[in-house]
Amino acid sequence: MSSGPRPPTGIRWTPRAWLLLGAGTVLLLVAIALRDPVAAFVGLPLLIAPIAVAMTGPPPPFRADVAWSADGAETEVRVSGRIRTAAASRGSELRLLVHRPGELLGPDTPEYAPAPDGTDFTFRWTSPWPTVSVVPAPTVVWQDPLGLAQRPSAGDRESLVVERSPPDAMRLGTVRLERTLPLPGETRSHRIGPSGEFFGIRDAQPTDPPRRINWLASARAGRPLANEYELDRTGDVVLLLDTRPTRLGAIVDERLLGVSRAALLGVAEAFLRAKDRVGFAAFDEFLHAVPLAGGRHQRIRIQQAVLATRRATLPGPSERCAVSLGRYFPPGITVLLVSSLADESTAEVVPHLTRRGYPVVVLSPSPLGVESALIPLDPEDDRLAARIDRIDRRSSIAKTWMYAPVVDWDDFWTLAGLVRFLQQPRRRRVA
């Protein structure tokens, strides 16, 4: 992520300094009006103090570089880094100003620790939901011990992406995706091996059994070579995110969109690590797509597309989504659709995709937990409302099951239901 605009390097007075300057001015005016030297002796130091402490700061241009990273497990988010500056003696007086995203909870002031070439800092935040948040590039200021004056610094600092996906999303790397598209230059063979259609010869791996070794080719090449079959090759999957507004309201839609973005980024990383080709598409009024590809660069492309995804203001028709998807991805590719299925407009996209020849699996984030957290009720009323919501939820999911399988995602910190479903190829086949 690129760094933000260069901050000004001039002196900036704090509210405490303006209070002292105002008090000193009032005392001087009182001394002049009453001709009282005592008020003048008291007010003059109050006027001089902010200017004096500002002169003790580092002279411009003042430069401070920030290097930081985010780690942690599950709901814990630990952002740590170091402020590096040439004025090492002023390191204890450096302060970091960070705009914390609303999805993360915690203090806005970090913990500081002295370092040989600057100051170490640590933020301890929590993320109650899976999220992909961007922390903007921070501002580093020098502040005097009395807190009267500040001097912003120039320097190199980057914005930080905080990712908190369900931990078991990495288990999707063990799912064998069905090949739906031939790779460029691939020639189909009629020779069938023990693991399916023969594809080619590759370097042997330590985990290959002896029956997989091609001994004749190994003798000619002088190194161990193994047969590779069609079932060993990578598959193709398109991750489709429906961002259209629903009857749930803006607050619930934004929360479900946040957890959906985090889940899709974790799913994409799992499949890319397994050498699968992954595409991404987001549908609002129109379709925005990232074509199929693999590797680390594709992960960056998908991350940038996910970060740019926002809740739509104008919803597009469901048929447009299926038609536009055909412009980027040929029919037959497995489509993982993430949609709340909250109303008919979001559920209608599934039959349109199946009619266009796309095998669809729906991962549907449940709004029940989000709604109950936003609207607290009495225990008895809460149980009754939860029961009615579950019945309505099952009814909407049952309508979609006629066209494609649906995984009801109610616990946002686990994708165990999706993993179990995709690990059973027979259940993945839909008419």
C-alpha positions as CSV (number, residue, x, y, z in Angstrom):
1,M,0.0,0.0,0.0
2,S,1.3,3.4,-0.9
3,S,2.2,5.9,1.8
4,G,-0.1,8.9,2.5
5,P,0.5,12.6,1.7
6,R,3.5,14.2,3.3
7,P,2.5,15.9,6.5
8,P,3.5,19.5,7.4
9,T,6.7,19.9,9.4
10,G,5.8,23.2,11.2
11,I,5.1,23.6,14.9
12,R,1.6,22.6,16.0
13,W,0.2,23.9,19.3
14,T,-1.8,21.6,21.5
15,P,-5.0,22.7,23.3
16,R,-3.0,22.9,26.5
17,A,-0.6,25.4,24.9
18,W,-3.5,27.6,23.7
19,L,-4.9,27.5,27.2
20,L,-1.6,28.8,28.6
21,L,-1.3,31.5,25.9
22,G,-4.9,32.6,26.6
23,A,-4.3,32.7,30.4
24,G,-1.1,34.6,29.9
25,T,-2.7,37.2,27.6
26,V,-5.5,37.7,30.0
27,L,-3.1,38.3,32.9
28,L,-1.0,40.8,30.9
29,L,-4.2,42.7,30.0
30,V,-5.2,42.7,33.7
31,A,-1.7,43.9,34.6
32,I,-1.9,46.8,32.1
33,A,-5.4,47.8,33.1
34,L,-4.7,47.6,36.9
35,R,-1.0,48.5,36.6
36,D,-0.2,45.5,38.7
37,P,3.3,44.0,38.1
38,V,2.4,40.8,39.9
39,A,-0.1,39.8,37.2
40,A,2.5,40.6,34.6
41,F,5.2,38.5,36.3
42,V,2.7,35.5,36.4
43,G,1.3,36.0,32.8
44,L,4.7,36.5,31.1
45,P,6.0,32.9,31.8
46,L,2.7,31.5,30.6
47,L,3.3,33.2,27.2
48,I,7.0,32.2,27.0
49,A,6.6,28.6,28.0
50,P,5.0,27.2,24.7
51,I,7.6,29.0,22.6
52,A,10.5,27.9,24.8
53,V,9.5,24.2,24.7
54,A,9.0,24.4,21.0
55,M,12.6,25.5,20.5
56,T,13.9,22.4,22.3
57,G,12.4,20.1,19.7
58,P,14.3,18.7,16.6
59,P,15.0,21.3,13.9
60,P,13.2,20.9,10.6
61,P,13.4,18.9,8.4
62,F,12.5,16.2,11.0
63,R,12.3,12.7,9.5
64,A,10.9,9.5,11.1
65,D,10.3,6.2,9.3
66,V,7.8,3.6,10.5
67,A,8.0,-0.1,9.9
68,W,5.1,-2.1,11.3
69,S,3.3,-5.4,10.9
70,A,0.2,-7.2,12.2
71,D,0.0,-10.7,13.8
72,G,-2.1,-12.5,16.4
73,A,-4.5,-15.5,16.6
74,E,-8.3,-15.6,16.1
75,T,-9.7,-12.4,17.7
76,E,-6.4,-11.0,18.9
77,V,-4.7,-8.4,16.7
78,R,-1.3,-7.3,17.7
79,V,0.2,-4.4,15.6
80,S,3.8,-3.8,16.4
81,G,6.7,-1.9,14.8
82,R,9.4,0.7,15.2
83,I,9.8,4.4,14.7
84,R,13.2,5.0,13.3
85,T,14.7,8.5,13.4
86,A,18.1,10.1,13.2
87,A,17.4,12.1,16.4
88,A,17.8,9.1,18.7
89,S,18.0,11.3,21.8
90,R,14.5,12.5,21.1
91,G,13.1,8.9,20.6
92,S,11.3,8.9,24.0
93,E,9.3,12.0,22.9
94,L,8.0,10.6,19.6
95,R,4.3,9.9,19.4
96,L,2.3,7.8,16.8
97,L,-1.1,9.0,15.6
98,V,-3.1,6.1,14.0
99,H,-6.6,6.0,12.7
100,R,-8.0,2.7,14.0
101,P,-10.6,1.1,11.7
102,G,-14.1,0.7,13.2
103,E,-13.9,-3.1,12.8
104,L,-11.1,-3.3,15.3
105,L,-11.6,-2.6,19.0
106,G,-8.9,-1.3,21.4
107,P,-7.0,1.7,22.6
108,D,-5.8,4.4,20.2
109,T,-2.6,4.9,22.1
110,P,0.1,2.3,21.8
111,E,2.6,0.9,24.3
112,Y,6.0,2.5,23.8
113,A,9.5,1.1,24.5
114,P,12.9,2.7,23.8
115,A,15.0,1.3,21.0
116,P,18.6,2.0,19.9
117,D,17.5,3.8,16.8
118,G,14.1,5.0,17.7
119,T,11.0,3.8,19.6
120,D,9.2,0.5,19.5
121,F,5.4,0.5,19.7
122,T,2.6,-2.1,20.2
123,F,-1.1,-1.8,19.7
124,R,-3.3,-4.6,21.3
125,W,-6.6,-4.7,19.5
126,T,-9.3,-7.3,19.1
127,S,-11.5,-8.2,16.1
128,P,-14.8,-9.7,17.2
129,W,-15.6,-10.7,13.6
130,P,-13.4,-11.9,10.7
131,T,-12.3,-8.8,8.8
132,V,-10.0,-7.4,6.2
133,S,-9.2,-3.8,7.4
134,V,-6.8,-1.2,6.2
135,V,-5.0,0.9,8.8
136,P,-4.0,4.2,7.1
137,A,-0.4,5.4,7.1
138,P,0.3,6.8,10.5
139,T,1.6,10.2,11.5
140,V,4.7,10.6,13.7
141,V,5.0,13.7,15.8
142,W,7.5,15.0,18.3
143,Q,5.9,16.2,21.5
144,D,7.6,18.0,24.3
145,P,7.4,16.5,27.8
146,L,4.8,19.1,28.9
147,G,2.5,18.3,26.0
148,L,2.5,21.9,24.7
149,A,3.9,21.7,21.2
150,Q,4.1,19.1,18.4
151,R,6.1,18.9,15.2
152,P,4.9,16.4,12.6
153,S,7.7,14.5,10.8
154,A,8.2,13.5,7.2
155,G,9.3,10.0,6.3
156,D,8.5,6.6,4.8
157,R,5.4,4.9,6.2
158,E,3.0,2.5,4.6
159,S,-0.6,1.7,5.3
160,L,-1.2,-1.7,6.9
161,V,-3.7,-4.5,5.9
162,V,-5.1,-6.4,8.9
163,E,-6.5,-9.8,7.9
164,R,-8.5,-12.0,10.2
165,S,-10.0,-15.0,8.3
166,P,-11.4,-18.1,9.8
167,P,-8.4,-20.3,10.7
168,D,-9.7,-23.5,9.2
169,A,-9.9,-21.8,5.8
170,M,-6.5,-23.3,5.1
171,R,-8.0,-26.8,5.2
172,L,-9.6,-26.0,1.9
173,G,-6.2,-26.6,0.3
174,T,-6.8,-30.3,0.7
175,V,-10.0,-30.2,-1.4
176,R,-9.4,-31.6,-4.8
177,L,-11.1,-29.3,-7.3
178,E,-12.5,-30.8,-10.5
179,R,-10.7,-29.7,-13.7
180,T,-13.1,-27.9,-15.9
181,L,-10.7,-26.1,-18.3
182,P,-7.6,-27.3,-20.1
183,L,-4.5,-25.3,-19.5
184,P,-2.9,-23.5,-22.5
185,G,-1.2,-26.0,-24.8
186,E,-2.6,-29.0,-22.9
187,T,-3.3,-32.1,-25.1
188,R,-5.8,-34.7,-23.9
189,S,-4.5,-38.2,-23.8
190,H,-6.5,-41.5,-24.2
191,R,-4.1,-43.4,-21.9
192,I,-5.7,-44.0,-18.5
193,G,-3.5,-44.6,-15.4
194,P,-4.3,-45.7,-11.9
195,S,-5.2,-42.2,-10.8
196,G,-7.0,-41.1,-14.0
197,E,-6.0,-39.8,-17.3
198,F,-2.2,-39.6,-17.9
199,F,-1.0,-36.0,-18.2
200,G,2.8,-35.9,-18.3
201,I,6.1,-36.6,-16.6
202,R,7.6,-34.5,-13.8
203,D,10.4,-34.6,-11.3
204,A,9.8,-37.2,-8.5
205,Q,9.0,-36.0,-5.0
206,P,10.0,-37.8,-1.8
207,T,6.3,-38.6,-1.1
208,D,5.8,-40.4,-4.5
209,P,5.2,-44.2,-4.1
210,P,7.4,-46.5,-6.2
211,R,4.6,-47.3,-8.6
212,R,4.4,-43.7,-9.5
213,I,8.0,-43.6,-10.7
214,N,8.6,-43.8,-14.4
215,W,11.7,-46.0,-14.4
216,L,12.4,-45.8,-18.1
217,A,12.2,-42.0,-18.2
218,S,14.3,-41.8,-15.1
219,A,17.0,-44.0,-16.6
220,R,17.2,-41.8,-19.7
221,A,17.2,-38.5,-17.8
222,G,19.6,-39.7,-15.1
223,R,17.2,-38.4,-12.3
224,P,14.0,-39.7,-10.7
225,L,10.9,-38.9,-12.7
226,A,7.3,-39.6,-11.9
227,N,4.1,-39.9,-13.9
228,E,1.6,-37.2,-13.4
229,Y,-2.1,-37.8,-13.9
230,E,-5.1,-35.7,-14.7
231,L,-6.4,-35.9,-11.1
232,D,-3.1,-34.6,-9.8
233,R,-3.5,-31.3,-11.8
234,T,-5.0,-28.1,-10.5
235,G,-8.6,-27.1,-10.7
236,D,-10.5,-23.9,-11.3
237,V,-12.8,-21.9,-9.0
238,V,-14.5,-18.5,-9.2
239,L,-15.2,-16.7,-5.9
240,L,-18.3,-14.6,-6.5
241,L,-19.4,-12.0,-3.9
242,D,-22.9,-10.4,-4.0
243,T,-22.7,-6.9,-2.6
244,R,-26.2,-5.7,-3.4
245,P,-28.3,-4.1,-0.6
246,T,-31.0,-6.3,1.1
247,R,-33.9,-5.8,3.3
248,L,-31.7,-6.4,6.4
249,G,-30.5,-2.8,6.3
250,A,-27.2,-1.0,5.9
251,I,-25.7,-2.0,9.2
252,V,-26.3,-5.7,8.9
253,D,-25.3,-5.7,5.2
254,E,-22.0,-4.0,6.0
255,R,-21.2,-6.5,8.8
256,L,-22.0,-9.5,6.6
257,L,-20.0,-8.0,3.7
258,G,-17.0,-7.6,6.1
259,V,-17.0,-11.2,7.2
260,S,-17.6,-12.4,3.6
261,R,-14.6,-10.5,2.3
262,A,-12.4,-12.0,5.1
263,A,-13.7,-15.5,4.3
264,L,-13.1,-15.1,0.6
265,L,-9.6,-13.9,1.0
266,G,-8.8,-16.9,3.2
267,V,-10.4,-19.3,0.7
268,A,-8.5,-17.8,-2.2
269,E,-5.2,-18.1,-0.3
270,A,-5.9,-21.8,0.5
271,F,-6.7,-22.7,-3.1
272,L,-3.8,-20.7,-4.5
273,R,-1.4,-22.5,-2.2
274,A,-2.8,-25.8,-3.6
275,K,-1.8,-24.6,-7.1
276,D,-5.4,-24.1,-8.2
277,R,-6.4,-21.3,-10.5
278,V,-8.7,-18.8,-8.8
279,G,-10.8,-16.0,-10.1
280,F,-12.8,-13.3,-8.2
281,A,-15.9,-11.3,-9.1
282,A,-18.0,-8.9,-7.1
283,F,-21.5,-7.9,-8.3
284,D,-23.2,-4.7,-7.4
285,E,-24.8,-2.8,-10.2
286,F,-22.3,-4.3,-12.6
287,L,-19.8,-7.1,-12.4
288,H,-16.1,-6.5,-11.4
289,A,-13.9,-9.5,-12.1
290,V,-10.3,-10.7,-11.7
291,P,-9.6,-13.4,-14.4
292,L,-8.4,-16.9,-13.5
293,A,-4.7,-17.2,-12.6
294,G,-2.5,-18.7,-10.0
295,G,0.5,-17.8,-7.9
296,R,1.4,-15.1,-5.5
297,H,0.6,-12.2,-7.9
298,Q,-2.9,-13.5,-8.2
299,R,-3.3,-13.4,-4.4
300,I,-2.3,-9.7,-4.5
301,R,-4.8,-9.0,-7.3
302,I,-7.6,-10.6,-5.4
303,Q,-6.6,-8.8,-2.2
304,Q,-6.8,-5.5,-3.9
305,A,-10.1,-6.3,-5.5
306,V,-11.5,-7.5,-2.1
307,L,-10.3,-4.3,-0.4
308,A,-12.0,-2.2,-3.1
309,T,-15.4,-4.0,-2.6
310,R,-18.1,-1.9,-1.0
311,R,-21.8,-2.3,-0.4
312,A,-23.7,-1.3,-3.5
313,T,-26.0,1.7,-3.6
314,L,-27.8,0.7,-6.8
315,P,-28.5,-3.0,-7.2
316,G,-28.2,-4.6,-10.6
317,P,-30.6,-7.4,-11.9
318,S,-29.6,-10.9,-11.1
319,E,-29.5,-12.0,-14.8
320,R,-26.9,-9.4,-15.5
321,C,-24.6,-11.1,-13.0
322,A,-24.8,-14.4,-14.9
323,V,-24.5,-12.8,-18.3
324,S,-21.5,-10.7,-17.3
325,L,-19.8,-13.7,-15.6
326,G,-19.8,-15.4,-19.0
327,R,-17.6,-12.6,-20.4
328,Y,-14.8,-13.4,-18.1
329,F,-15.2,-17.1,-17.2
330,P,-16.4,-19.9,-19.6
331,P,-19.2,-22.2,-18.4
332,G,-18.3,-25.2,-16.4
333,I,-16.1,-23.5,-13.8
334,T,-17.1,-24.1,-10.2
335,V,-18.5,-20.9,-8.7
336,L,-18.5,-20.3,-4.9
337,L,-21.2,-17.7,-4.4
338,V,-21.2,-15.8,-1.1
339,S,-24.6,-14.3,-0.5
340,S,-26.9,-13.8,2.5
341,L,-29.9,-15.0,0.5
342,A,-31.9,-12.4,2.6
343,D,-34.5,-11.7,-0.1
344,E,-35.6,-12.9,-3.6
345,S,-33.3,-10.5,-5.5
346,T,-30.2,-12.1,-4.0
347,A,-31.5,-15.7,-4.3
348,E,-32.5,-15.2,-8.0
349,V,-28.8,-15.1,-9.1
350,V,-28.4,-18.8,-8.3
351,P,-30.8,-20.2,-11.0
352,H,-29.5,-17.8,-13.5
353,L,-25.9,-19.1,-12.9
354,T,-27.0,-22.7,-13.1
355,R,-28.9,-22.1,-16.4
356,R,-25.7,-20.6,-17.9
357,G,-23.8,-23.8,-17.1
358,Y,-22.0,-22.9,-13.9
359,P,-21.9,-25.4,-11.0
360,V,-22.7,-23.3,-8.0
361,V,-22.0,-23.8,-4.3
362,V,-23.5,-21.1,-2.0
363,L,-21.8,-20.0,1.2
364,S,-24.5,-18.0,3.0
365,P,-23.5,-15.9,6.0
366,S,-26.4,-16.0,8.5
367,P,-27.7,-12.6,9.7
368,L,-29.3,-14.0,12.8
369,G,-26.4,-13.5,15.2
370,V,-25.7,-10.0,13.9
371,E,-29.4,-8.9,14.2
372,S,-29.6,-10.3,17.8
373,A,-26.5,-8.4,18.8
374,L,-27.9,-5.1,17.4
375,I,-31.4,-5.4,18.9
376,P,-31.2,-6.7,22.5
377,L,-34.5,-8.2,23.8
378,D,-35.8,-9.8,26.9
379,P,-34.8,-13.5,27.2
380,E,-38.3,-14.8,26.4
381,D,-38.8,-12.4,23.5
382,D,-35.3,-13.1,22.2
383,R,-36.0,-16.9,22.1
384,L,-39.3,-16.3,20.2
385,A,-37.7,-13.9,17.7
386,A,-34.8,-16.3,17.2
387,R,-37.2,-19.2,16.5
388,I,-39.1,-17.1,13.9
389,D,-35.9,-16.0,12.3
390,R,-34.6,-19.5,12.0
391,I,-37.8,-20.7,10.4
392,D,-37.7,-17.8,7.8
393,R,-34.0,-18.5,7.3
394,R,-34.6,-22.2,6.6
395,S,-37.4,-21.4,4.2
396,S,-35.2,-19.1,2.1
397,I,-32.4,-21.6,2.0
398,A,-34.7,-24.4,1.0
399,K,-35.8,-22.4,-2.1
400,T,-32.2,-22.1,-3.2
401,W,-31.4,-25.7,-2.6
402,M,-33.6,-26.6,-5.6
403,Y,-30.9,-25.1,-7.8
404,A,-27.6,-25.4,-5.9
405,P,-26.3,-26.6,-2.5
406,V,-26.2,-24.1,0.3
407,V,-23.9,-24.0,3.3
408,D,-25.5,-22.0,6.1
409,W,-22.6,-20.1,7.7
410,D,-23.7,-19.1,11.2
411,D,-20.4,-19.3,13.1
412,F,-18.2,-16.8,11.4
413,W,-15.0,-18.0,13.0
414,T,-15.1,-21.4,11.3
415,L,-15.7,-22.8,7.8
416,A,-16.0,-26.4,8.9
417,G,-19.3,-26.8,7.2
418,L,-17.9,-25.6,3.8
419,V,-14.8,-27.8,4.2
420,R,-16.9,-30.9,5.0
421,F,-19.2,-30.2,2.0
422,L,-16.4,-29.7,-0.5
423,Q,-14.5,-32.8,0.7
424,Q,-17.4,-35.0,-0.6
425,P,-17.4,-34.9,-4.4
426,R,-20.7,-36.7,-4.8
427,R,-22.5,-33.9,-2.8
428,R,-20.9,-31.3,-5.0
429,R,-22.4,-32.6,-8.2
430,V,-25.6,-30.8,-8.9
431,A,-28.0,-31.1,-11.9
